[in-house]
Amino acid sequence: MIRKKLLVWLLVLLVVVIGWTVFPAAGFANVPQTDAVPSVVDSAGLLTDQQKKTLLARIQEVEQEHGVRIGIVTMKSLKGKEPKAAADEIVLRDYANGTHGGMVLLLAMSSRDWYVSTDSHMRKIITDEEGFPYLSDQFLPDLKDGNYADAFMAYVNTADMMLTYYETEGEPYDPIVEFSLLSLVIAICLAGLIAALAWSILMGQLNNVQPAVSADDYLQRDSIQLDESKDTFLYMNVTRVKKAKKRDSSSSGSSSCGGGGGKF
């Protein structure tokens, strides 16, 4: 009897162990891990192994310091998709697990398209109006010259700087704010001195000119004689421009994402 009960308990324990190992695996097999997508996906093969390793290490530093996701994705072709739609899809699907936002730089080599997409959180830090133009200006020269590793590093370093500025100042980075008021005052003073010097030199060269006693002395009498006066209408040119239709946001990307792009 004891042996029979012991056998039953062993069978129950075996069923529990098998169920614990099999059913959770089946239940969570389709749940992606938060770090499943690496920060650099170089499908176009633009980077060497060492360049990719260095870039990944730098991105990891920035991501851990600021609690964001920063992606770089290169593709051979967009396969008919618009750059914005493709980049928005990637950032929302693969890089949306950052605590304070995510962004991705997408390159399509066949069409020479580039696009930076920021999610709704990152869009508040790197704004479309001031932040994005500054960001793109930092990596575009190297990108156009084919220095892809340098371009990607400039993209990451600039994003790091702008994130640090936002955390320190509590507002998005604006290049105009960085223009020093003291520099403006110095520039105005220098311009005034140069203008005064030029004026004094020109006045010194006019030593053979004497001021007139009255305004009539400046007139050259009988220098012109008007015989006839009339107005003639020649022609009128009318130009019509067709009003552009509003694009469907569903085909051009997510309205919640920011950023921009172009050709390189």
TILUM-638933 format. One record per residue (C-alpha): residue in three letters; z, x, y. Coordinates in steps of 0.1 Angstrom, whole numbers, plus 2048, in hexadecimal, padded with zeros to 3 digits. Each point is the difference from the previous one (the first is absolute). Layout:
ALAZXY/...
//
This chain:
MET800800800/ILE80981C818/ARG7E18137F7/LYS7EB7E0807/LYS80F7FB823/LEU7FB825807/LEU7DC7FD7F7/VAL7FB7E2816/TRP81081281E/LEU7EA81E7FA/LEU7E17E9800/VAL80B7EF821/LEU806822810/LEU7DE80C7F5/VAL7EF7E180F/VAL813805821/VAL7F6825802/ILE7DB7F87F9/GLY8007E3819/TRP81081681B/THR7E681C7FC/VAL7E17EA7FB/PHE8047E2817/PRO80A812820/ALA7E38187FC/ALA7E87E27FC/GLY8107EE81D/PHE7FE81D819/ALA7E08107F5/ASN7EC7F181D/VAL81980881B/PRO7F481E814/GLN81981B809/THR807805825/ASP7F38237FF/ALA7E27F97E9/VAL7E680881A/PRO80182480D/SER7FD807825/VAL7DF8137FC/VAL7E47F07EB/ASP7E2818803/SER7E67EE7EC/ALA7E4811814/GLY80D8227F6/LEU80380F824/LEU8208147F9/THR80881D7EA/ASP81F7FE7E9/GLN814816818/GLN7F67ED81F/LYS8097DF7EF/LYS82280F7F5/THR80880C823/LEU7F67DF80F/LEU8147EB7E7/ALA81F816807/ARG7FD7FA826/ILE7FA7DB7FC/GLN81F7FD7EA/GLU81581181B/VAL7F47E781A/GLU8047E27E9/GLN8248097F7/GLU80A808823/HIS7F37E0810/GLY8007E77E3/VAL7DB7F9801/ARG7E18037EA/ILE7E381680C/GLY7E07FE7EB/ILE7DF814800/VAL7E57F17EB/THR7DD80F7FD/MET7E47EC7EF/LYS7DB8087F8/SER7F67DD80A/LEU80F7DF80D/LYS7E87ED7E9/GLY7F67E781B/LYS8227FA80F/GLU808803825/PRO81681F808/LYS81B7EB810/ALA8017E77E3/ALA80281D7E7/ALA81B813813/ASP8157E1807/GLU7FF7F77DB/ILE80B8237F6/VAL81D802818/LEU80D7DD7F7/ARG7FC8067DB/ASP8098247FB/TYR81580B81E/ALA8147E280A/ASN82080B7F0/GLY80C81681D/THR8207F4810/HIS7F3805823/GLY7DB7FA7FA/GLY7E18107F0/MET7DE80D80B/VAL7E180E7EF/LEU7E381680B/LEU7E07F57ED/LEU7E18157FD/ALA7DF7F57F1/MET7E881D7FC/SER7DF7EE7F9/SER8027EC820/ARG81481A814/ASP81A7E5809/TRP824806808/TYR81B7E7807/VAL826801806/SER8127E07F7/THR8257FA809/ASP8147E37F2/SER8147E8816/HIS81E817802/MET7ED820807/ARG7EB7EE819/LYS81E7FD817/ILE8068257FF/ILE7DC80C802/THR7F17E6817/ASP7DB7F7801/GLU7FD805826/GLU811822806/GLY80C80E7DF/PHE7E17FD7EA/PRO7E8811819/TYR81781D804/LEU8058037DA/SER7DB8007F9/ASP7F881981B/GLN81681A7EE/PHE7ED7FF7DE/LEU7DD7F5809/PRO7F382380C/ASP8098107DE/LEU7F37E27ED/LYS7DE801811/ASP7FE8267F9/GLY8077FB7DB/ASN823810802/TYR80F7E47EB/ALA8218117F7/ASP807809824/ALA7F67DD80B/PHE8187F07E7/MET81C81780A/ALA7FB7F8825/TYR8017DB7F7/VAL8218047EE/ASN81081681A/THR7F67E981D/ALA80E7E27ED/ASP8208147FB/MET802807825/MET7FA7DC80A/LEU81A7F37E7/THR81A81980D/TYR7F87F5824/TYR8057DC7F7/GLU8218077EF/THR80D81581D/GLU7F37EC81E/GLY8007DD7F1/GLU7DC7F980A/PRO7DD8097F4/TYR7F182180B/ASP7EA7FD81F/PRO7ED82080B/ILE8007F3824/VAL826800801/GLU8008257F6/PHE7EE808820/SER81A811816/LEU8077F1823/LEU80782480C/SER7DE80A7F4/LEU7F07E4814/VAL81380A820/ILE7F58247FC/ALA7DC7F67FA/ILE8007EB820/CYS80F81C815/LEU7E68197F3/ALA7E47E8807/GLY80D7FB823/LEU802825807/ILE7DD8067F3/ALA7F27E3815/ALA81280E81F/LEU7F28227FA/ALA7DC7F37FB/TRP8037EB820/SER80C81D815/ILE7E38167F3/LEU7E67E6808/MET80F7F9823/GLY7FF826807/GLN7DB8007F9/LEU7F87E581A/ASN80781681F/ASN7DE7F7810/VAL8077DB801/GLN8107F181F/PRO8107DD802/ALA7ED7E6815/VAL8117F281F/SER7F77DB7F8/ALA7F27ED7E3/ASP7DE7FB811/ASP7FA8257FE/TYR7FC7FD7DA/LEU7E37E8803/GLN7DC80B7FE/ARG7EE7E8817/ASP7DD7F37F8/SER8028107DD/ILE7F57E07EF/GLN7EC7E180A/LEU8027E07EA/ASP7E07EB804/GLU8057E67E4/SER81C7F47E9/LYS7FE7E97E1/ASP8117FB7DE/THR7EA8007E0/PHE80D7F37DE/LEU7F28167E5/TYR80D7F37DE/MET81F7F67EC/ASN80980F7DE/VAL8157EA7E8/THR80F8107E1/ARG80F7EA7E4/VAL81880F7E6/LYS8077EC7E0/LYS8257F97FB/ALA80E8117E1/LYS80E7EA7E6/LYS8248047F5/ARG8028137DF/ASP8127F27E2/SER8208147FC/SER8007FB7DB/SER7E18157FC/SER80981B819/GLY8238087F5/SER8247F5806/SER8097F4823/SER82480D7FB/CYS7F38247FC/GLY7F881781E/GLY7EE821804/GLY7DB807804/GLY7E38167F4/GLY7DD80B804/LYS7E681A7F4/PHE8058257FB/
//
